[in-house]
Amino acid sequence: MNKFKYLQLVGTLTILIPVAVIAGMGVVYSLPKAPQAIDTTTVPEVLELPKTDTVVIVKEIQKIALPPAIVQKPLPAPIPVSIKDTAEKIAVKLDTAQ
């Protein structure tokens, strides 16, 4: 088998195998399902009792006094920060080289 026939065969299989798998899944999905036996049981009738109103009793709860507000101590005043100037002072010199 020459190279062209081999590539033609590989390409055809690459295309047809996924198509065949998807078509097979569609056929299996569309098959009729087996009927399942349904169990029928008779339920005895229950005598209906007369409906009664629902009563809800609401009790008033005691109001709880809130605790006194928390008083915070005043914060101490911040300590002033002093920054020292460490840059050298440059004196203005006259250019006398003229």
Secondary structure, 3 states (H helix, E strand, C coil): CCHHHHHHHHHHHHHHHHHHHHHHHHHHHHCCCCCCCCCCCCCCCCCCCCCCCCCCCCCCCCCCCCCCCCCCCCCCCCCCCCCCCCCCCCCCCCCCCC
